[in-house]
């Protein structure tokens, strides 16, 4: 049963990592809102790297942010957290491939595989946590500007990429928990290396009566005792 759980957790973590990789370059982290606008001539959508605008004819123009230092602090923080999440996920994916009991890499015994798999699970949990913090941090700034009546800039709504990122982070965390939990159920040592106590059959020595003893008993009682 534990083998099925760790295999399921591995594929769940791999899927979460793949979705995090798709979320990072996605263009629709936030989309300009039409709330309160009578006539909308263009739509603006942004992510962590560039901003795009689509006019009424459907033509899109994108431009990258000119300076990283000129960006808001939360955008720089979200960049660092997302990149960290993907790097941790790749490292956890590699260790997970080595630590799975259904794989044979380097003839590692089960006790070491359990430790490696626990480390892989912890890395996936950290990757999911970094992605969750980055997505939530970005979403909080969007909602804060949206509900602020004194904000005079362009107001945005949550883009589809944020929901994809939340799902990816949740998958990574759940997969990491599955991988980490299997280390408690793993064997303490490799059953192949276990040595049992040697079995020795007990031997009982039955003494044999000698001819001298029979002769002595025969001479003691005489012939009439046996009639």
N, C-alpha and C positions, 0 to 999 in steps of 0.2 A: 504493500500500500504506500509506503514512504517513497518508493521509486516512482510511482505514478504521481505523487504529490510534487516531488522535486522536478520531474520532467514537465509537469504542467506549469509550475512556477518559472522554469527556465524559458519556456515559450511565451509565457505571459510577459516576462521581463523583456524578452527580445522584441515582442510586439510594442511594448511601451517605449523602448528605445527607438524603434523605427518611427513611431508617431511623434516622438520628440524631435527627431531629425527632420520630419516633414513640417512640424510647427515652426521651427526656427526661421526658415526662409519664406514662410507664407506671407503673402502681401496684406492679408486682411486681419491685422491685429486690432485695428479700430477703423470704423467707417463713419463718415460725417453723417449727422442726423438730419432728418427732414422735419423734425418736430418744431412747430412754430413757423416754418417757412411756407409761404404761399406758392412761390414759384422756385423750382430748383433747376438751376442751369447746369450744375456739375456736381460730381460726387468725389470726395477726397477719401482715400484710404491709405493707411500707413502701417509699417511694421518697425522693427528695431533698426532697419538699415536705410530705408528710403521712403519717400512719400510719392503718391501717384494721384492724378486727377483725371477724371473721365468727363468729357463734355456731353452735351445733349445728343451729339451725333454718334456717340459710342467710341470716340477716339481717346486713348489713354496716353498720358505723358507722365513719365516717372523721372525723378531726380534724386540722387543720393544726398544724404545729409552732408553738408560741406565740411563740418568740423566735429570731431568726436568730443572735444572739450567744451564746445558750445552747446552740446545737448543737455537736456535735463538730467539730473542725477539718477532718477529712477530708470531712465532708459539705459544709461551706462551700467547700472547695477543689474538690470534684467539681462543685458547682453552677457555679462560675466557669469551670471547664474545659469543661463541656458547652456553656454559653452561648457561650464563645469559639469552640468548634468549629463551632457552627451559624452564627455570624456570618462566620467565615472561609470556610465552605462556600458561603454565599450570595454573598460577594464573588468567590470563585473561579468560581462558576457563571455570574455575569454576565460576568466577563472571558473565560471560556471561550466563551460565545456570540459575543463580539466577535472572538475570536482564531481561531475555526474557519475553515478555508479554504473550506468549503462555504457559508459565510454571507458576505454583503456588507453591512457596516455602515460607512458613512462612507468608502467607497472606500479602505480602508487597504491598503497594499502588503503583499506576502508577508513581507518581512523584519520589519516591525512586528507583523504577525499572529503570527509565530513568537515574538517576545519577549513579547507579551501572553499567548500560550498557555503559555509557560514560567512566567510569573508565576502564572497560574491553576492550573497543576499544582502549583507550590510551595505555594500556599494550600490546596489540597485535601490535600496531604501533611501540612501543619501541622494542618489540621482533624482528619484521621484520627488523628494522633499525640495531640492533645489529648483526643479521645474515648477512645482506647486507654488513656491514662494515668488518666483519670477512672474508667473502668470497672474497670481492674485495681486501682487504689487502693481503691475501694469493696469489691471482692471480697477483697482481702488482709485488710482489717479484719474481714470476715465470717468468713473461715476462721481468723483468729487467735483470735477469741472462741470459735469452735466447738471448737477443739482445746485450749483453755486449761482445764485442770481446776479452776483456782481462780476462774474466772468464774462469778458467781452470778446474773447477769441472764438475760434471755431469749436463747436461742441461735437463730441463723437459718441458713438455707441460701441458696445462690445462686438468685436468681429468674430467670425467663425473660427479663426485660428486659436482664440482663447479657449473655446470649448474643446477643441481638439487637444490643446495642451493640458487642460485639466484631466481629460480622459487618459492621456498618455502618462501623466504623472501618477494617477491612481493605479494604472496597470503596473507601472514600475514598482510602486510601493507594495502592492499585493503580491506580485511575483517575488519580490525580495523577501517578504515575510514567509512565503511558502518555502523558499530555498533555505532561509535561516532556521526555520522550525524543524527541518529534517535532520539537522545536526544533533538534536536531542534524541532522536530515535535511531541514529546510526549505531552500528556495533562498535564496541570499545576497541576491538582488535580484529584482525583478519582471521576468519575461521580456518583458513588454510594453514596458518601458522600456529594454531592451537595444538598443543601436545597433551595427550592423555596419559594417565598413569599406566605403566606397564602391568599387564595381568599375568600372574604366575599361578599355575594350578597347584593346589596343595597336594602334597604327597604324604601318604600314610604308610609307614613301614610296619608290616605285620610280622612279628617274629615267628619263625618256624620251630616247631618242636624237634628236638634232636633225638636220635636213636638211643642215647644214653639215658634220657629221662624216661622213655617208655620202658626201657629195660629195668630201671630202678623201681618204677611203680608196679611193674608186673611181678618183680621179686618180693615186693613188700606185702602184697595182699595174698599171694599164692594162687594156685590154680583153682581151689575150691570156691573162691570169691566170685568167679566168673561163670559158674555153672547155674 
